[in-house]
Amino acid sequence: MNNYEFFAYYICKLAAGMSASITVLDYGCGAGQIVTALRNKGIDARGCDVFYTGGDYSSRVQPELLGGVIKHMEHGVIPFPDESFDYVVNNQVMEHVEDIDSVLTEIYRVLKPGGQVLSMFPDKSCCREGHCGIPFLHWFPKSSKGRIYYAAFLRALGMGYFKGDKSILQWSRDFCQWLDRWTWYRSYREICTVFDKRFVRLTHIEEQWLQIRYGRWAMIIGWLPRQIRRWVLRKLAGMVFISIKAI
């Protein structure tokens, strides 16, 4: 099971316990995998995305969905009315958001009272930089030249994603420039503070994510105490949590 499937599974599980039908928004929906999976299960799911230059997946969206079910965002405004959705999901999106406070204000606006936000993204302390596969690369200051050679060294040892036919050094330069332009990693405290301004409770579900995604393989770290287990998951995979809009 991948993360798209996890989101669809988790939302379907929540929907099964509700008497009325639900509405779901995938914020930063990319190619619309979560939206499509939920709609195939009979759930009224919509999506929106800025389709920014560093990650434009609009060409992969099913043509019949683009413009109606999945909409392009402009000027940071979610193109749906106030209090439209029971759930808003965001999968590996918030580390690409420069002004997270404005984004959460918009999510709060379109969420119904009592609605929930299901988020998955890394904080700055996460050991793995998931976009390029080089550990700790996002810990370096932006525009740092030293990280280019650090990334190139680990790339020479076989690490890294999306290698293509670029030279090792060019690959490293390009990825560092991409990270500078399109990522904003925040501390765990910063993330909690900005979510707490809008929502009444933040509940971590990393252990549920692990169990659902990996099944019996989750037992590998299952023997660890809960707090240590949660810490390990956050460091290696990022955060998975639910926040709720007050009624």
PEJO-V421621 format. One line per field, one symbol per residue. burial: I if it has 24 or more other ideal C-beta (glycine too) atoms within 12 Angstrom, else O. A space follows every 10 residues. Layout:
BEGIN
burial->???
END
This chain:
BEGIN
burial->OOIIOIIIII IIOIIOOOOO OIIIIIIIII IIIIIIIIIO IOIIIIIIII IOOOIOIIOO IOOOIIOOII IIIOOOOIII OOOIIIIIII IIIIIIIOOI OOIIOIIIII IIOOIIIIII IIIIIIOIII IIIIIOIIII OOOOOOIIOI IIOIIOOOII OOOOOOOIOO IIOIIIOIII OIIIIIOIOO IOOIIOOIIO OIOIIIIIII IIIOOOOOOO OOOOOOOOII OIIIOOIIII IIIIIOO
END
